[in-house]
């Protein structure tokens, strides 16, 4: 037992020295790799399936109320994601449509606001190209859907007014129509509260910062194994032979190596976790908070990584062969696991392979541990 403890202390001192020398390079490599992945993902997330079209809107001069309503509609997220409103006189708007500078023109008549307020029918003219491209067709369909909803709302208001006029309501006809109209407007403005919110993205149900922080810890843990090749070099094998003579078998030697690697890796990822908490707080991003039990739950994953390192070095441990194979295996997992580059951006064969790679499971574990959510 004494021999085992002495051997552990000696190997642990070596691992601390190596870890201190290579910690900065490991952190720099992980940050550089993940920064490139974040930039790439940001480009994909920012890209739209189709570009928003430019719509020329002709509002008569003096119609301040009508222009206010149109500006309110154009600021809505569902409208802003499809089209951009630009305001021109009618003749100029039609000229820009013919020249292709705008893809649609909406002409609003005079006294539109008063007509809508008084219940009169106001006509709005929409001009589109003869053979519109796909994005203009989407805009046309949205207009048709919006018109259908307005017709339904108008039918409800007129029906309630007719029922009140026939004596089926204590309200006067205009009061009943106003009541239904305002109820419809409230529902329309609060429509986002009528449905449950589910996030579907290449990152699953996680946001960008939590996703890549869990990925950074996972990649850092795997890459830390490159530091432990000294445990399996030629001089270490000579020491192991002497230890066998002293009664310390291969199982105990392996256990000591795994314990040394697990302990060093645990310190590394724990330090990264604490730095992430500080960065989240002082950077005012607030995506990560410190919880003491997280440090304890990092122990099993550190032991698992150490067992993986031991398996690789035991088979390819001569010289630098083990480190080269470990690096190759880690790079393959980083590229194909869907952790650094989400699976949605990978070829189909790589995405299927990545589902069964250890890094994918490691990332899920870290995501659940830090944020209580998995991909």
N, C-alpha and C positions, 0 to 999 in steps of 0.2 A: 504493500500500500504506500509506503514511504517513497519507493522508487517511482510509482505512478504520479504522486503529488509533485515530486521534484521535476519529473519530465514535463508535467503540465505547466509548471511555473516557468521553466526554461523556454518552452515553445510559445507560451503566452507572451513573454517579454519580446521574443522575436516578432510575433504578430503585431504587437503594439508599435514597435519601431517601424515595421513595414507599412502599417496602416497610416501612421502619421506622415510618412514620406509620400504616400500615394493618395491620401484623402483628397487633397486639393485637385489633383489631376482627375480623379474619379468624379468629383463634383462638377468640375469644368466640363468634362465629357458628357455627363448626364444633362447638364443645363444646355449645352450646345445642341445636343441631339433633340431634346424636347422642345427647345426654342424653334428649331427648324420645323418640327412637326406642328407646333402651335400656329406658326405662320402659314404653313400649308393648309391646315384645317380652317384657319380664318379666311383664307382665300376661297375655299370651297363653300364655307357657310355664307359668305357675303355674295357669292354668285347667285343669280336668279335664273329660274328656268326660262324666262323670257323678259326682255327689257320693257319697262313701263313705257306706254305710248304718250305722246304729247297731244293734248286735246285743246283746241282753241275754243274759248267761251266768249260769246258776244252778248254783253249785258248793256241794255240801253242806258244812256247817260241820265243821271238823276235817280236811278233805281238803287239807292243805297241799301234798302232792306233786302232786295233780291241778291245783290252782290254779297251781302253779309251771310245769307243762307248758303250761297254757293261756296264761299270760302270755308264755312263750317263743314260742309260736306267733303270738300277737297282735303281737309285736314284729317279726316277719319282714316284709320290705318287700313281698312279694307279697300278704300278708294285710292289712297296714296300708293299702295303696293302695285296697282294696276295702271294708273294714269297720272299724268302731271297736267294740271290746269294752267293755261295761259290765257290772258284776257286781251282781246283785240276788238276793234270795231267790226261789224259784220262783214263788210266788203274786204277788209284786210284779212280776216280769218279765212274767208273763202279762197282768197288768193293764195294764202299759205297752204291750204289744203291741196289746191291744184299743183302747187310747186313741190309738195311732199314734205314741207317743213313741219306740218302737223298731220296726224293720222286720222283725226276726226274733228268735227266742229259741232258745237251745241249753240243754237241761237235761242235766246230767251226773249219773249215778247215784252212789250211795255205793259205796265200794270199787272205783271204776273203775281206779285206779292199780294196786291189788293184782291185779285181774282181768287187766289187760294184762300185768303182770309174770309172773303164773303161767300165762298162756296161756288163761285163761277168756274166754268171750265176754261183753263188756259192752255194753249197749244205750245209745246216746245218742239223745235225742229232739230233733228240730229242728222248730220251729213257724214257719210262714210265713203271710202273709195269703192270702185266697182268690184275689184277683186282684192279684198282686204287680206293681209297676211294673218298668220295664226294669232298673234297677240291682239290684233284689232278684232278678230272674231271673238276672242275671249271678252274683250270690252263690250262688244255688242250683246253677248249672252248675259253679261252682268246687267246691262241696261234693261234687257227683257225681263230678267228676274226681278229687278227693282220695280219696274212698271207693274208687274203682276202683283207684287206685295202692296203697292200703292192702290191698285184697283180693288184689292181685297179690303184694305182699310177704308177706302171711300165707300164701298158697298156696305160695310158695317155701319159707318156713320149715317149714311142715307137711310138704311133700314131702321136704325134706332130712331131717327127723326120721324119716319113715317109711322112707326109704332106709337110714338108719343103723340103724333097728330091725330091718330085714331082713338086716343084716350086710354091706351094700355100702359101709360106711365104717368107718374105724378110730375115729371119734368115737362117743361115746354120743349117743342121740337128742336129749337136751336140749342137748348141746354143739353138735351140728350145727345145731339150730334157732337157738341163740344166735349162732353164727358167721354164718349167713345174715342174721339180723336186724341184727346190728351192721354187717355189710357194707352192707346196704341203708340204714341210718341214716347211715353215712359218705357214701355216694353222694348221699343226699337233702340233707344239710347242705352238701355241696360241689358241688351241682348247677350253680352258676354257673361253675365251672371246667371244666365238660364241654362248653361251647359257646363259639364265637368271639363276640367282641363287635363289633358294628357299630352306629355311631351314625347314626340317621336323624332329622333334625330340620329345621325351617325354615332353620337356619343351615348345612345340609349336614353335613360332618364336623368343623366347627370349633366351638369353645366360644365363649361370649358375648364375653369380653374380646378374644381375638384377632380375632374377626370384626369387631367394631366399631372396633378400632384400625386394621385395614386399611381399613375404610370411612372413618375419620376422615382418614387420610393421602390417600385418593383424593379425597374431597370438598374437602379443604384445597388440594390441587394444582389442582383445577378452578377453585375460587373465587379462587385467586391471580391468575388471568387478568384479574380486574376491575381490578387495579392498573395494567395496562399500556396503558390507553386513551390516556395522554399521548403514547405513541409515534406515535399516529395522528391527533393533533389538527391543526388548521389550520396552526399555526406549524411543526409537524414537516414538513408537506407542502412548505412554502416552503423549508425546509432541504434537503429531498430534491431539489428542483428545482435548487438551487445545487450540490448534490453531483453531479448529472448533468452539469452544465456542467464540473465539475472531473474528469469521467471516471469517476465511481462510479455504475454503472448500478443498475437496479431489483433485479437478482439479488443484488448485494453488499449493498445496503441491507436487503433482506429477510433475508439471512443474518445481518447484524449484529443486527437486531431479534430474530430467533429465538434467537440466541446470548445476548443480554442477558436475554430472558425466561426461557430455560432455566436460565441461571446463577442468577438470582434465585429461581426456583421451587425449584431444587435446594437452595439454602441454606435455604429455608423448610421443606421437607419433611425435610431432614436434621436441622434443629433440632427438629422435631416428633418425629422418630424417637429422637433422644437424650433428649428429655424423657420419651418413653414408656418408654425403658429405665430411667431414673432412677425414674419413678413405679412401674414394675413391681418394682424392687429394694427401694426404701425403703417402698413400700406393702405389701410382702410378698405380692404377688399372683403374682409369678414366671411371668408369661405371655410375657415378652419379654426377650431377652438381646442384648447388643451384639455385632455381628459387623462387622468393618471392611469386608469386600467388599460389604456391603449398600449402603454409601454410593456405591460405584462403580456398582452396578446401578441406583441411583436416577437416574443420568445419562440413560440411554436414555429412561426414562419422562418425565423432565423435558423432554427435547428433543421428544418426541412431543406433550406438552401444549402446548409453545411453538408447534409447527407448527399445532396446532388453534386457538390464540389468534390467530396471524397470519392464518389463513384467515378467521376471523370478522371481525377488525378490517379486513382488506383489503377486504372486501365492504361492511361496515356501519360504516366507520371515521369517518364525519363526525360531529363533536360527540359526543354521548352515545349515539348509535344503536348503535354497536358494543357498548358495555358493557351496554346494555339487552337487546340480542339475546343476548349471551353469558350474562347472568344468567338470562334466560328459558329458554335451552337447558339450562343447568346445573340449574335447578330441575326442569325436565321429566325430566332424567335421574335426579336424586336421588329423585323420586317414583316413577318407573316402572322403574328399573333393578333393583330388588330388593336394593340394597346397604344403604340405610339402613333401609327397611322390607322384610323378607324377602318374596320372591315369593309364598310360601304365603298371605300376608295380603292380597295385591293382587287386583283383579279379573282374570279370565282374560286379557282383551285387554291389560291393562297388563303382566302377567307375560310374555306372549309378546313384546310389544314390547321389554321390558327385556332379553331375552336378547341382543339385537343392538345395544344402546346401548354407546357407548365406555366409559361409567363402569363397566359390568359387567365388561368385559375388564380395565380398569384395576384394579378391586378384586381380580380373580383374580390379576393379576400381583403386586400388593402382598402378598396373602395367601401366595402361593407364595414370594415373596422373604423375608418376615419369619418365616414359620412353616413353610414347606415343605409346606403343605397348601392345596388349593384347595377352593372350595365344591362 
